[in-house]
Amino acid sequence: MLCVAQSCNSKLDLKPKDQLTVENILESNHTALTYTLQFYEAFAGYKGNEMLNKEWDGDLFDRGAVNPTGESPWAYNRVNVPNSSDLYTIPFQRIRSINVLLDQADKSSMNEADLNHWKGIAYFFRAYNYFELLRYYGDIKWLEHTAQDTDMEALYGNRTPRTEVADNILRDLKFAVEHIKAEGNGRNTITPDVVRAFISRFGLFEGTWRKYHKQSGSEVFLKASFDASSVLLTKYPSLHENYDELFNSNDLAGVKGVLLYKQYVPTQLTHTAATFSRSSSGRHDLTKKAVDMF
Amino acid sequence: MYRIITKKYSFEEYLIYKILLRMKWTGIMLLVGMLQLSANTNAQKVSLSFHNAPLEKVLNEIKKQSGYDYIIYSSANLSKAKKISIETKSVELSSVLKKIFKDQPFKYSIASNTIIVKEGKSSREFFSKEQEIQQVLRGKVQNEKGEPIVGATVQITDKKVDSDKVVVYTNSLGNFEITINPDSEFLEVSSVGYITFKTKISAVREVITLQEAVTELEDIVVVGYGVQKKANLTGAISSVDMKDVIGNRPISSTSQALQGAIPGLQVTTNSGRPGLNSSINVRGMTSINGGTPLVLMDNVPVDIDKVNPQDIETVTVLKDAAASSIYGARASFGVILITTKKGSFNQPTKIDYNGNFTSTNSYDLPEKATPLEMIQALKNWGTQNYWTGQNIDSWLKLLQEYEGNPSLYPEGKTVLNGLNYPLAKTDVIRDMMEPGFELLQNLSLTGGNANTAYRISLGYVDEDGILYTSNDRYKKYNLNASINTKVSESFSTALNVLYLNDNQTTPKNIGTLFRNAISVGSFVPTGTFITETGEVLPYNNPDNLLKYESPRNNFGDQLRLFGMLKYSPFNGFDINAEYTFTKSRDNDRATFASWKYINATTYDIATMNPNSSYARNFSNTDNHALNVYASYEHKINSRHALKGLLGVNYEKNSFESINSSRNDLLSSSVPSLSTSTGITQSSDSFNQYALSGYFGRINYAFENRYLLELNGRFDGSSRFPKGRRFGFFPSMSFGWNISEEKFMLPYKSIISELKIRGSHGEIGNQVYGHGGVQNYYPHFSGLETRNVEWIDPATNVRFLGLTTPSLVSANFTWETVSTSNLGVDLGLWNHKLQVNFDIYRRKTSDMLAEGSKLPATLGAKAPIQNVADLQTDGWELALRWKDKINELKYSLGFNLSDNQAKITKFDNPAGLLSQYYVGQRLGEIWGFTTQGFFTVDDFESGSLDEDLMNGKLKEGIAPYRGTPQNPGDIRYVDLNGDGEIFIGNETLDNPGDRSVIGNNNRRFQYGITGALEYKNVDMSFFLQGVAKRDIWISNQLYWPYQTNFEAVYKHHLDYWTPGNSDAFYPRNYRDATGNTGISRHVQTKYLSNGAYLRVRNITLGYTFPQDILKGVFIKNVRLFLSGENLFVFKHTPKGIDPEINYSVESNSGGAYPFLRKYSFGLNLNF
C-alpha cells in the first residue's frame, strides 16, 4: 500500500501527450517540412511595422498619427537608442530555431538526399537572417550551433568580424543551392532558384560593400552574384510587364518572374498597411519629397 | 415487521438473536442505502381501550403504539395471564405497564426498545440480582427550554477502570434507557453544543437538563488529516459553521457565502453574473507568479463552487505554514478545508427542506445625460460635428424644440440634409435588463441507527439573471449521499457520492454588450428600423443583441466518489485509507448565426456573424487521489498526551479536451457540426500532473498547558525534473494555555481562556506557471503546432507548423514560502466574549522571474530563475460576543484583517517603475499631486484670447512638458521644482513629479455579523466592507467623453467652464483632443476612494410554535424574509462599484452589476 520512494518517483514521470520533442524534427520529410515552415516568417511582407519601419526611418514616408508635425525624428534628434530592438533579437530567435534543426542532423536516420535538402533549407534561412543582421550591425556573433544559457562564449563572447560572417553566409548559401531539391517543397517554397535570387542580392551587396570599403574578397561575392543571376536570367528571360501590380495584386501565383511571394488571404493572413494609410488610424502618407520624385 | 416472538428465549439467547438481527440489518442497509430505515417516531405515550382482553392482545397494541421493536416472553406462558380491562388516553408507557402487570403472575422489564416479560411476581425490582440481570435506568435528556435532546450520548462509567463502557443514545423524545450493574458509578450525558453532564448514578434524576455550551472550546476543529480540540490548536486556524455563514441567504455559491466571514480570507467577485465564480485569497499577496489557497474536501482538492453550500458543515481555513504544511507543496498560500454534513449514529430520520424564492434586480446603474445635456456639453467643448456627421448647432436647436414640444417630432427623430437626428431620450442600459428570479431548493434526509448513519441531499438552483431574455441563466443540480457504517467494533467504512450538474447560458460577447450599452449616447434609437425597401431591421442595441444572438452555453457535470476504510485495532490507534475519484466534464456550445441589423449610431445596414459557424468544445478531467494514514493517541498518566500521525498521499490528474468548430451553418435552428458545410477546425489538448507525498505530525501536550506540534511533509511533483522533484517542508508550532496554570485559577470566572500560540514553517511553492498561465511540464521543452504566417497555396489556408522548443533552465526549483505566526486566544466571562488575534509575516523567497537579462544572441526568452523575494505582513482580529438576556439570545461578531506586501529582492538595477523594484509595496499607485485648475490669474494678463486659450503662463508656474496650458486644465504640483511637470525617465531616481499617491490593495477588510433570537422570532444581519483602498478608475464612466465614440453621463456635467470654475472635472476639449489627456494623468484629485461598506444580508425569521404543529407530521416550520446586498456605502460615482473588477468582462467600464435580492423562503423539518 505504501509505495516506496522509487516507484512513486516513476509515477511522477509525466510527459505531454500533445507535444513533439526535438528528436522528432528530422524524423520524416513531413515533420521536417512542418518544422521549417516557421522559418518562412522571416519574410516580413507587409505585416505590422516590420516593412514600414524601414521606410519611416527614411524621408519619403511619414506617420501623421505619431508625428503630426511631419518633422523627421532623426533630423530633430528625437530618436532614442533603444535598450533592445526587434531588429536584433528576432533574427537571433529565428537563428536559434534553425540551429535546433541543424543540431539534430547528425542523429537523423533520413537518407542523405532528404537530409541535405533540409540542411540546405536551414542554411538558406540562416544566411537570410544573418544577412539582415549583417546589414544593420556589421560584426555580429556567428552561432554555428544552438546557444545555451550556460554558453558564456555564445552569450558574452566577442562579435564575429563581418567578413567572417559574410563568408559563412556565402558558404551556407552555396550548400543550399547545391542540395535543395529542384522542386523545393511544392509551390511557393524555397527552391534552388530562390536561393540563387538571394545569392544575387547578397553577393552584390557584400561584393560592392567590400569593394567600396576597400576590402579584399569583393570579387568572390560579385562573381557568386553574377553566376546566380546568369542562371536565373536564362531560366526566366521575361518579367511581369506591370511593376505596380507586383505590389498591388491580390495574388501573385503564376506571375512571370516571381519566384517566391508572401500571400495574403482574407480571414487567414492579412496585413494592415492599407488601414493605416491616409486614415485616422495611422495617417500614413508620402512626404513631399516622395511626391516630388514622381 | 412487527412480530411477537413467542418462542421462549433465555435472556442470553435474546441477546444473540438481537446481535444477529443487527448484523442482518447492517447488511441490508449496505445494500439498499438509506431508504431502509423506517421513521423512528416512537410515541412513548399510549392510549388503550380494552375490556377483558387477553394480555397478549394488549401488549401487541402497546407495541404498535410505542414503536418498541419486540416484546419477548421469556419463560412466560401468557395463557396464565389475567384478562385486562384498561382505559387510558396518552398515558406514559411506564405507568400503563405498571397498571397492566399489577396482579399478574409476571414481571416485566424494558431494555433497548424491548419489553421483556418473565414469569414471576410483579415487582418494582425488575430483575433480581441472583439472575444476574442488570437494572435498567431510564431518563430523559432535555435542554434548558425543556425541548428533548435527540441523539445525546449517555454512558455509564464503572468503578473498574478498564471495563467496557455502556453507551446508549437518546431517542426522538430525548428518552434513554441504560442497563446498570452494581459496579456502575457515574452517568455521563453529552451532546454536541452542550456542556457534558456527569453525576453519580445514585444522584440521577429522571430528567437531565443539559446546559448549552456558550463556548465552542470543547468543539473539535478539522485539521489536516484529522481533528483537533479547539483548545489545543496551536496554528493559525479559523473555522466557521456554514449554517452561521449562509443561513438562509439567497446565494448558491460557497465562496461568495464566505466573503467577510473569516478574517484573512478574501473573496472577490468580479460581477453579479449568475454562476460566476469568485477568487479566493488567504492573507494577501502570494507570489508575483500568483498562487491560490488549496481547497480540500476529504483531503482531496475540490472546486469550492462545485460544492453545494447547504451540504457543508464547517469550513476551516489553515492560514499559517504550521497548520497547512501537512498538505505540502500546494498548501503554501493557505488551505481551506471543507467538511460536508453527514448523518450521525442513533438519530431518528429527519427530513429538512429549505426553499428560497428570490427576486433579483440591479441597483446603482449609471445614468446618462439627456440628449440635450450631452449635445450642449459637446458644443461647450468645441465640437462642430458629431462623428457620424450631424451638425451640433442644428442638433441642439432641434433638441431644444423637441424638449419644448415633443409632438413636433412624434417619431422622436428627424432627418436633416439626409442625416438622421435622433431626439428622444432612450435608455439602452435599462432596456437590456429586467428583474430576475432565483429559485433555491434543498431537500435532505438524515438519520442513523447504532451502526449506520446516512445523509442524502438534493439541491436545485435556478438563477435567471437580470438581462433581458432568459439567455442569462444558471442552473445547478447537486446530489450528495453519504453513508457511514461500523462493520465491527474495530472496522468502519464510509462512502460518499457527490454529483453536480450545471448549465450556464451566457449572452455572447457579454463584454461588448455592456460596452455598447454604456458607450452610446442617450439618444440612440431603439427597437427596429424600416429601411427604404421596407425591410424591418433591429438596431444593434444590447436588448436586440440579447434577443437575436444565440447565447453561449456552458454545461457540465462532476461526479465525485469517496470511499473510506477505517481500522482501529486497539484503542487510540486508527488506520485510514481513503480513495477519491473525481470526474469532471465541461462542455461549451456556441452558435454564430448570421443576421442583419442596422447600426444604431451610423444607420448602416450590416450583418452580424457574416460567416456563420458553430463551435463545440468538450473536456474531461479525471482525478484520482489516495490517502493512507495512521494515527495514534496515547496518554501517559494524566499529564502527558501524545498524538502521532503518519501517512502517504498520491494524486494524479489528467485533463483532455477536444475543440471543434465548423463554418457555414445550413440552418441556425439546427446548429451542429454535421449540419454545417464549411471548413472544420479541430484541436485537442492534454494535461497531466501527479503528486506524491509523505507526511507526519506529532502533537504533545503537557497537562493541557504546554502544547507542541511538529509537522513535516516530503513532497514530490511531476512538474519538476527528476532529481529536483522532492522537497521536505517542516513546520512547528507551540501553545501555552495560560488559563490552565494554577496561578490563573482564581480568575477562571473572568478569564476562561488565555492561550498564546506561535508557529513557524516553510513550504515549497509548486510553480503552477508563469504570468498566470498554467504550466504542467515546466521542465519539458516540447514542440507544439501553430498556424504559421505563410499560406499553403494549395488550400489558401495558413500552414500548420511546429514551434521551436523553448529554452529550459536547468537550475530552477521550488519557491519557498515561510510563515511565522503569533496568536492569542482569549475567552472572557465564561466565553461570552471570545477574542482571537494573529499577527504574521509571510516570506515568499526565490520567486521565479526572468532573472538577469541574457544577451539576445541566446535566441530565446531568458529562462526564468529563482531570483525575487516578497514579504507580506499582516494581522487578523476576530471578536465575538454571545449571551442571552432572559429569553433574548443574541450574538455579535466582528472580524478585521489587514496585510501589506513588499518586494524585498528583485533584479531591477535601473529602478524602472515599470518593473518590480526592491521596497515596492504591492498595489502602489504612482501619480502626480494635483494643485487645482489653472486659473486666468496664472496667465499674464491680456495674453489669453477670447476662448481663454493661447495664454502665456506667468513666471514660475510649471506647465506639463511641451503643453500650452489653458485655464481649466489641471495644474500639477512641481514636486522636483524643475519648472515643468513630467514623468521623468520613469525610474526610482527620476520619477519626475510623480510619487506614490495611493495603494489599490484592499486594506482593513472587515465583516460584522449579528443574530437575535426572541421566542419564535429571529433576525440576523451581515455587513462586509473594506476600510481603506485607493483605486484609479480610468474608464468612460469615470471620465467624460474619453473619445468621440462615448457617452456623457449625468455626473460628467460638472465640468470646468469659465462660468463653472469650481467644477469637479477639468476643462474638456473637442473630441477629447487638446489638453484633455494631459489633465487626466494619474493624480491625487481623481484617485477614487475604494472603501465601502455593504449590507450583505438581513434575514428575519419566524418559527411556528410547537403547539400549533402538534398532531401535524411536520416538526418544525420557519418562514423567513432575506434581503441580499441591501445597501452599499461607497465613494465612487453613480454606476461604478468599487468591488467590480472592470477589466474582467471588458475594461470599458461596463460590467454586469451586482444584484440586489429579496427572498422569501421556508424551512420545513419532518
Boltz contact constraints between the chains, C-beta under 6 A:
constraints:
  - contact:
      token1: [A, 1]
      token2: [B, 628]
      max_distance: 6.0
  - contact:
      token1: [A, 2]
      token2: [B, 648]
      max_distance: 6.0
  - contact:
      token1: [A, 8]
      token2: [B, 692]
      max_distance: 6.0
  - contact:
      token1: [A, 11]
      token2: [B, 690]
      max_distance: 6.0
  - contact:
      token1: [A, 12]
      token2: [B, 690]
      max_distance: 6.0
  - contact:
      token1: [A, 12]
      token2: [B, 716]
      max_distance: 6.0
  - contact:
      token1: [A, 12]
      token2: [B, 718]
      max_distance: 6.0
  - contact:
      token1: [A, 12]
      token2: [B, 725]
      max_distance: 6.0
  - contact:
      token1: [A, 14]
      token2: [B, 688]
      max_distance: 6.0
  - contact:
      token1: [A, 14]
      token2: [B, 690]
      max_distance: 6.0
  - contact:
      token1: [A, 14]
      token2: [B, 718]
      max_distance: 6.0
  - contact:
      token1: [A, 16]
      token2: [B, 777]
      max_distance: 6.0
  - contact:
      token1: [A, 16]
      token2: [B, 782]
      max_distance: 6.0
  - contact:
      token1: [A, 17]
      token2: [B, 686]
      max_distance: 6.0
  - contact:
      token1: [A, 18]
      token2: [B, 685]
      max_distance: 6.0
  - contact:
      token1: [A, 18]
      token2: [B, 686]
      max_distance: 6.0
  - contact:
      token1: [A, 19]
      token2: [B, 782]
      max_distance: 6.0
  - contact:
      token1: [A, 19]
      token2: [B, 783]
      max_distance: 6.0
  - contact:
      token1: [A, 19]
      token2: [B, 784]
      max_distance: 6.0
  - contact:
      token1: [A, 20]
      token2: [B, 783]
      max_distance: 6.0
  - contact:
      token1: [A, 21]
      token2: [B, 782]
      max_distance: 6.0
  - contact:
      token1: [A, 22]
      token2: [B, 805]
      max_distance: 6.0
  - contact:
      token1: [A, 34]
      token2: [B, 801]
      max_distance: 6.0
  - contact:
      token1: [A, 34]
      token2: [B, 802]
      max_distance: 6.0
  - contact:
      token1: [A, 35]
      token2: [B, 802]
      max_distance: 6.0
  - contact:
      token1: [A, 37]
      token2: [B, 788]
      max_distance: 6.0
  - contact:
      token1: [A, 37]
      token2: [B, 790]
      max_distance: 6.0
  - contact:
      token1: [A, 37]
      token2: [B, 799]
      max_distance: 6.0
  - contact:
      token1: [A, 37]
      token2: [B, 801]
      max_distance: 6.0
  - contact:
      token1: [A, 38]
      token2: [B, 788]
      max_distance: 6.0
  - contact:
      token1: [A, 38]
      token2: [B, 801]
      max_distance: 6.0
  - contact:
      token1: [A, 40]
      token2: [B, 790]
      max_distance: 6.0
  - contact:
      token1: [A, 41]
      token2: [B, 789]
      max_distance: 6.0
  - contact:
      token1: [A, 88]
      token2: [B, 856]
      max_distance: 6.0
  - contact:
      token1: [A, 89]
      token2: [B, 856]
      max_distance: 6.0
  - contact:
      token1: [A, 92]
      token2: [B, 856]
      max_distance: 6.0
  - contact:
      token1: [A, 92]
      token2: [B, 857]
      max_distance: 6.0
  - contact:
      token1: [A, 92]
      token2: [B, 859]
      max_distance: 6.0
  - contact:
      token1: [A, 93]
      token2: [B, 859]
      max_distance: 6.0
  - contact:
      token1: [A, 95]
      token2: [B, 859]
      max_distance: 6.0
  - contact:
      token1: [A, 96]
      token2: [B, 859]
      max_distance: 6.0
  - contact:
      token1: [A, 96]
      token2: [B, 860]
      max_distance: 6.0
  - contact:
      token1: [A, 97]
      token2: [B, 804]
      max_distance: 6.0
  - contact:
      token1: [A, 141]
      token2: [B, 857]
      max_distance: 6.0
  - contact:
      token1: [A, 147]
      token2: [B, 858]
      max_distance: 6.0
  - contact:
      token1: [A, 149]
      token2: [B, 863]
      max_distance: 6.0
  - contact:
      token1: [A, 154]
      token2: [B, 857]
      max_distance: 6.0
  - contact:
      token1: [A, 155]
      token2: [B, 854]
      max_distance: 6.0
  - contact:
      token1: [A, 155]
      token2: [B, 855]
      max_distance: 6.0
  - contact:
      token1: [A, 187]
      token2: [B, 793]
      max_distance: 6.0
  - contact:
      token1: [A, 188]
      token2: [B, 793]
      max_distance: 6.0
  - contact:
      token1: [A, 263]
      token2: [B, 791]
      max_distance: 6.0
  - contact:
      token1: [A, 265]
      token2: [B, 791]
      max_distance: 6.0
  - contact:
      token1: [A, 265]
      token2: [B, 796]
      max_distance: 6.0
  - contact:
      token1: [A, 268]
      token2: [B, 797]
      max_distance: 6.0
  - contact:
      token1: [A, 268]
      token2: [B, 798]
      max_distance: 6.0
  - contact:
      token1: [A, 269]
      token2: [B, 789]
      max_distance: 6.0
  - contact:
      token1: [A, 269]
      token2: [B, 791]
      max_distance: 6.0
  - contact:
      token1: [A, 269]
      token2: [B, 798]
      max_distance: 6.0
